[in-house]
């Protein structure tokens, strides 16, 4: 469908590069018919969001990319690229190509990323990151005129924290957060607390607020719900948050020896915002 064209191209290019890299190190495969059969089977899967056809997510994507005026800058930690069940490709498949940009890395200097530096200095740019200095997005959206730019950090909470605090550019935009009254539907991955959301969910809620259109959230969440449903049907288990496991005595992993991590767990149990 038109909604997944960009993701199809990304999948094909990524896998083509992988196979060309394999050819470079093992040139004898150039004369192997099985090599090309394998390549064709891989690229065929790419037309189903890099998944087998019976669990294809394309039917759950919008027929046409969503019409939004807000542009998203996704700052992705390198470790997220190798995760199988990441949510950013699903988000990208829902949006027009000119309304999102994905930058992968840990450190972002003005010299290496002049375009990003310009975006961060734009008064209409927001960065979605919770904290004491953050303002609820609902309050800010009333004052901001569209179009605007929103920066979202994609990674685990510790990775996102590292990126946010060790890159001075990300403290230039106005810092905003979502109200903690939404539970994550990304149930196949463990979250720190009951109100922690995946990158796709954050973007879905944020865009629906900025665009003043609740249906945007429902549309973007649809492929995530399908993904989780497919995974659960094929043996995956529902992952409760670490907060839920600790409070109900279900956390079966060894407690950390690191005092800072142990303190964070105590805060989770005692409902202290961290």
C-alpha positions in Angstrom: 0.0 0.0 0.0 1.2 3.6 -0.4 1.6 3.9 3.3 4.4 1.5 3.5 6.4 2.4 0.3 9.2 4.2 2.2 9.6 1.3 4.6 9.7 -1.2 1.7 12.5 0.7 0.1 14.3 0.9 3.4 14.0 -2.8 3.9 15.2 -3.7 0.4 18.1 -1.3 0.6 19.2 -2.5 4.0 19.1 -6.2 3.0 20.7 -5.5 -0.4 23.7 -3.8 1.4 23.9 -6.8 3.8 24.1 -9.3 0.9 26.6 -7.2 -1.1 28.7 -7.1 2.1 28.5 -10.9 2.2 29.6 -11.1 -1.4 32.6 -8.9 -0.8 33.9 -11.2 1.9 32.8 -14.4 0.2 33.0 -13.8 -3.6 32.5 -17.5 -4.4 28.8 -16.9 -3.6 28.6 -14.9 -6.8 28.4 -18.2 -8.7 25.9 -19.8 -6.3 22.2 -20.0 -7.5 21.1 -20.5 -3.9 22.5 -17.1 -3.0 20.2 -15.3 -5.4 17.2 -17.5 -4.4 17.8 -16.5 -0.8 18.2 -12.8 -1.8 14.8 -12.9 -3.6 13.1 -14.5 -0.7 14.4 -11.8 1.6 13.3 -8.9 -0.6 9.9 -10.5 -1.2 9.4 -10.4 2.6 10.3 -6.7 2.5 7.0 -6.0 0.8 5.3 -7.2 4.0 7.1 -4.8 6.3 10.0 -7.3 6.4 7.6 -9.9 7.9 6.1 -13.1 6.4 2.9 -12.5 4.5 0.6 -14.3 7.1 1.7 -11.7 9.7 2.0 -8.8 7.3 1.3 -5.4 8.9 0.5 -3.5 5.7 -3.3 -4.0 6.0 -3.1 -2.1 9.3 -1.3 0.9 7.9 -3.2 4.0 6.6 -3.9 3.7 2.8 -2.3 7.2 2.4 0.2 8.8 4.7 -1.3 11.0 7.4 -1.7 14.6 6.6 0.2 16.4 9.4 1.9 19.8 9.6 4.2 18.8 12.5 7.6 17.4 11.5 9.2 14.7 13.7 13.0 14.4 14.3 13.6 10.9 15.7 17.0 10.8 17.5 17.7 7.0 17.5 20.3 5.3 19.7 22.4 3.0 17.6 21.3 -0.1 19.6 17.7 0.4 18.4 18.7 -0.4 14.8 19.4 -4.0 15.6 16.1 -4.6 17.6 13.7 -6.8 15.7 10.5 -5.4 17.2 11.2 -1.7 17.1 8.4 0.7 16.6 10.0 3.5 14.5 9.6 1.7 11.2 5.9 1.4 11.8 5.7 5.1 12.7 7.6 6.1 9.5 5.2 4.0 7.4 2.3 6.1 8.6 3.8 9.5 7.8 4.8 11.4 4.7 8.5 11.1 4.0 9.0 14.9 4.4 7.4 14.8 7.9 9.9 12.7 9.7 13.7 12.4 9.8 15.7 9.7 11.6 19.1 10.5 12.9 21.1 7.6 14.5 23.9 8.3 17.0 24.8 9.1 20.6 26.5 12.5 20.2 25.2 15.3 18.1 27.5 18.4 17.7 26.6 21.5 15.8 29.6 21.0 13.5 28.5 17.5 12.4 24.8 18.2 12.4 24.3 21.9 11.3 20.7 21.2 10.1 19.8 19.7 13.5 21.4 22.7 15.2 19.2 25.0 13.2 16.1 23.0 14.1 17.0 23.1 17.8 17.3 26.9 17.7 14.0 27.3 15.9 11.5 28.8 18.4 8.8 26.4 17.1 10.8 23.3 18.0 9.8 21.2 21.0 11.6 18.2 22.5 9.6 15.5 24.1 11.4 14.4 27.3 9.9 14.2 30.8 11.3 16.0 33.7 10.9 18.7 36.3 11.5 21.5 33.7 9.1 20.0 31.2 5.7 21.5 30.4 2.7 19.4 29.6 2.3 19.3 25.8 -1.5 20.1 26.0 -0.6 23.5 27.6 2.1 24.2 25.0 0.0 23.1 22.0 -2.5 26.0 22.6 0.3 28.6 22.3 2.2 27.1 19.4 1.2 27.9 15.8 1.6 25.1 13.3 3.7 24.0 11.5 6.2 23.0 14.3 9.0 20.5 14.8 9.1 17.9 17.6 12.2 16.0 18.6 11.7 12.5 20.1 14.6 10.3 21.4 14.3 6.6 20.5 16.0 4.2 22.9 15.8 2.6 26.3 15.2 5.1 29.2 18.9 5.0 30.2 19.9 5.5 26.6 17.5 8.4 26.1 18.7 10.0 29.3 22.3 9.8 28.2 21.5 11.3 24.8 19.4 14.1 26.3 21.9 15.2 29.0 25.1 14.8 27.0 24.1 16.8 24.0 23.7 20.5 24.7 21.7 21.0 21.5 18.7 19.1 22.9 18.4 21.6 25.8 17.8 24.5 23.4 14.2 23.6 22.4 11.3 23.9 24.8 11.0 20.7 26.8 7.6 19.1 26.9 6.1 15.9 28.3 2.9 13.9 28.1 0.5 13.5 31.0 1.1 10.3 32.8 -2.4 8.9 32.4 -1.9 6.6 29.4 -0.9 3.0 29.6 1.4 1.4 27.0 -0.1 -1.0 24.5 3.4 -2.2 23.6 2.9 -5.3 25.8 5.6 -7.5 24.2 8.4 -5.3 25.7 9.0 -4.6 29.3 8.7 -0.9 30.3 10.1 0.6 33.5 6.7 1.9 34.8 3.0 1.5 33.9 2.9 4.9 32.2 6.1 4.6 30.0 5.3 4.6 26.3 7.1 3.3 23.2 8.5 5.8 20.7 5.6 5.2 18.3 3.0 5.7 21.1 4.7 9.0 22.2 4.6 10.2 18.6 1.0 9.1 18.2 -0.2 11.0 21.3 2.0 14.0 20.6 0.8 14.4 17.0 -2.8 14.0 17.9 -2.4 16.9 20.4 -0.4 19.1 18.1 -2.7 18.5 15.1 -5.8 18.6 17.3 -7.0 15.4 15.7 -7.6 12.3 18.0 -7.9 10.0 15.0 -4.2 10.4 14.3 -3.4 8.6 17.5 -5.8 5.7 16.6 -4.4 5.4 13.1 -0.7 5.2 14.2 -1.5 2.8 17.1 -3.3 0.3 14.8 -0.1 -1.4 13.4 1.4 -1.6 16.8 -1.7 -3.3 18.2 -1.6 -5.7 15.2 2.2 -6.4 15.8 1.6 -7.2 19.5 -1.4 -9.4 18.6 0.6 -11.4 16.0 3.5 -11.9 18.4 1.2 -13.1 21.2 -0.5 -15.5 18.9 2.9 -17.0 18.0 4.2 -17.6 21.5 5.2 -14.2 22.9 4.2 -13.4 26.5 2.6 -10.2 27.8 5.3 -8.2 29.5 4.2 -6.3 32.6 6.2 -3.2 33.6 9.1 -3.5 36.0 7.0 -1.4 38.4 4.1 -3.9 38.3 6.4 -6.8 38.8 8.2 -5.3 41.8 5.0 -4.2 43.5 3.4 -7.6 43.2 6.4 -9.6 44.1 6.8 -11.1 40.6 10.2 -9.7 39.8 12.3 -12.9 39.4 15.6 -11.4 38.4 18.5 -10.9 40.8 18.3 -7.5 42.5 21.1 -5.2 41.2 24.2 -4.7 43.4 24.7 -1.2 42.1 23.3 1.2 44.8 21.9 3.7 42.3 20.0 1.0 40.4 18.7 -0.5 43.6 17.5 3.0 44.7 15.6 3.4 41.5 13.8 0.1 42.1 12.9 1.3 45.6 11.4 4.5 44.1 9.4 2.5 41.6 7.8 0.4 44.4 7.0 3.5 46.5 5.3 5.4 43.6 8.0 8.1 43.5 8.4 9.7 40.1 11.9 9.0 38.6 
